[in-house]
Amino acid sequence: MKKLILVFCLFISAFTIQAQSNEDIYEAAIEPCSVGSYAEFYAYTFDDVYYLVLGFRDSGRNNLIDNCIVKFKMNDGSVLKLTGVDRSVQSSSSAVHVGFGYSVGSSTDTHYAVFPITQDEIELFKVGVSKVAINTIPVVYERSQWSGKKKFGQRIYKAFKVIKNEFDD
């Protein structure tokens, strides 16, 4: 019963957030910036420190490691390397649940890694991102082509600016 109430509250809050996301800039701060089908980045701040949070869905092919390294190759040729730590407790979920104890769909494990980021590093995202590499095992998760690539760097940049403006107010 508690799970049902929790899901209902999350459902209501999702509609509330969606209703507030009319402006493009505000939407950039709320919605994740996806890289492929396994990685999503979020802008976050806590105690005047900015963080880039990576949500990574482990697959049979790639798994996030405890001490994560993410490299962003910018459109101007510069490379930004961030080192972070997997701060999440492994959370498992199934894609679809059907009554009577049967489940349909695959099970996924999502990890959240936290990367401290400075104002100067945030400014680098303004020029855009051409490639992302996430240190996973057994192979590195690299993407140079994905949907939304053209706006990826600008969305992260805008998300941090929205957070900074909200924090300053």
C-alpha positions in Angstrom: 0.0 0.0 0.0 2.9 2.4 0.8 4.4 1.8 -2.6 1.0 2.7 -4.3 0.8 5.9 -2.3 4.5 6.7 -3.2 3.8 6.1 -6.9 0.7 8.2 -6.8 2.6 11.1 -5.2 5.4 10.9 -7.8 2.8 10.8 -10.5 1.2 14.0 -9.2 4.5 15.7 -8.7 5.5 14.8 -12.3 2.4 16.6 -13.6 3.2 19.6 -11.4 6.7 19.8 -12.8 5.5 19.4 -16.3 3.0 22.2 -15.9 5.7 24.5 -14.7 8.1 23.7 -17.6 6.6 26.1 -20.2 9.8 28.1 -20.6 12.7 26.5 -22.5 15.2 27.6 -20.0 13.3 26.3 -17.0 12.7 23.0 -18.8 16.4 22.6 -19.3 16.9 22.7 -15.5 14.2 20.1 -14.8 14.6 17.5 -17.6 17.7 15.4 -17.9 20.1 15.8 -20.7 20.3 12.3 -22.3 23.3 10.8 -24.0 22.2 7.6 -25.8 19.7 5.3 -24.1 21.7 4.6 -20.9 23.1 8.0 -19.6 21.4 11.1 -18.4 22.9 14.2 -16.9 21.3 16.6 -14.4 22.4 20.0 -13.0 22.4 20.2 -9.2 23.6 22.5 -6.5 24.1 22.0 -2.7 25.7 24.4 -0.2 27.0 26.8 -3.0 28.7 23.9 -4.8 27.6 22.9 -8.3 27.4 19.2 -9.3 26.8 17.4 -12.6 24.9 14.2 -11.7 25.0 11.2 -14.0 22.1 8.7 -14.0 23.4 5.6 -15.7 21.3 2.5 -16.4 23.5 -0.5 -16.2 23.2 -3.0 -19.0 24.7 -6.5 -19.6 27.3 -4.7 -21.7 28.4 -1.7 -19.5 28.4 -1.1 -15.8 29.2 2.1 -14.0 32.2 1.9 -11.6 32.6 3.4 -8.2 35.2 6.1 -9.2 33.7 7.5 -12.4 35.5 9.6 -15.0 33.5 11.4 -17.7 35.2 13.2 -20.6 33.4 15.8 -22.7 35.0 16.8 -26.0 33.7 20.3 -26.8 33.0 21.6 -30.3 36.0 23.9 -30.0 38.3 20.9 -29.5 38.9 21.3 -25.7 38.3 18.4 -23.4 36.7 18.6 -20.0 37.5 15.7 -17.6 35.4 15.3 -14.5 36.0 12.8 -11.7 33.2 11.7 -9.5 31.9 9.0 -7.2 28.9 6.6 -7.5 26.9 7.9 -4.6 23.8 5.8 -5.2 22.5 2.7 -3.6 21.7 0.4 -6.5 18.1 0.8 -7.3 16.4 -2.0 -9.3 13.1 -1.7 -11.2 11.2 -3.8 -13.7 9.8 -2.2 -16.8 6.2 -3.4 -16.4 4.5 -5.2 -13.5 1.5 -7.4 -14.1 -0.8 -8.7 -11.4 -0.5 -12.1 -9.7 3.3 -11.9 -9.3 4.2 -11.9 -13.0 6.4 -9.2 -14.5 7.0 -8.3 -18.1 10.0 -6.4 -19.3 13.6 -6.4 -18.3 15.1 -5.4 -15.0 17.4 -2.4 -14.9 19.8 -1.1 -12.3 20.3 2.7 -12.2 23.3 4.3 -10.5 23.9 8.0 -9.8 27.4 9.4 -9.9 28.1 12.9 -8.6 30.7 15.2 -10.3 31.7 18.5 -8.6 32.0 21.2 -11.3 33.3 24.7 -11.2 31.9 27.9 -12.9 34.7 27.8 -15.4 33.9 24.2 -16.4 30.2 25.1 -16.7 31.2 27.9 -19.1 32.8 25.3 -21.4 29.4 23.8 -22.2 28.4 27.0 -23.9 30.2 26.0 -27.1 28.5 22.6 -27.3 29.6 19.0 -26.9 30.8 16.8 -29.7 31.6 13.6 -27.8 31.0 12.0 -24.4 33.0 9.2 -22.8 32.0 7.5 -19.5 34.4 5.2 -17.8 32.4 2.0 -17.5 33.4 -1.7 -17.3 34.2 -3.7 -19.3 34.3 -1.1 -22.1 34.1 2.7 -22.1 30.6 4.1 -22.9 31.3 6.5 -25.8 28.8 8.5 -27.8 29.6 10.9 -30.6 26.2 10.6 -32.3 22.9 10.8 -30.4 19.5 12.5 -30.7 19.6 15.9 -29.2 23.4 16.2 -29.5 23.3 19.7 -31.0 21.6 21.2 -27.9 23.2 19.0 -25.3 26.0 21.4 -24.1 23.7 24.4 -24.2 21.0 22.6 -22.2 23.5 21.7 -19.5 24.8 25.3 -19.5 21.2 26.8 -19.3 20.3 24.3 -16.5 23.2 25.6 -14.3 22.3 29.2 -15.1 18.7 28.6 -14.0 19.9 27.0 -10.8 22.3 29.9 -10.2 19.6 32.5 -10.8 17.2 30.7 -8.5 19.9 30.4 -5.8 20.8 34.1 -6.1 17.1 35.2 -5.7 
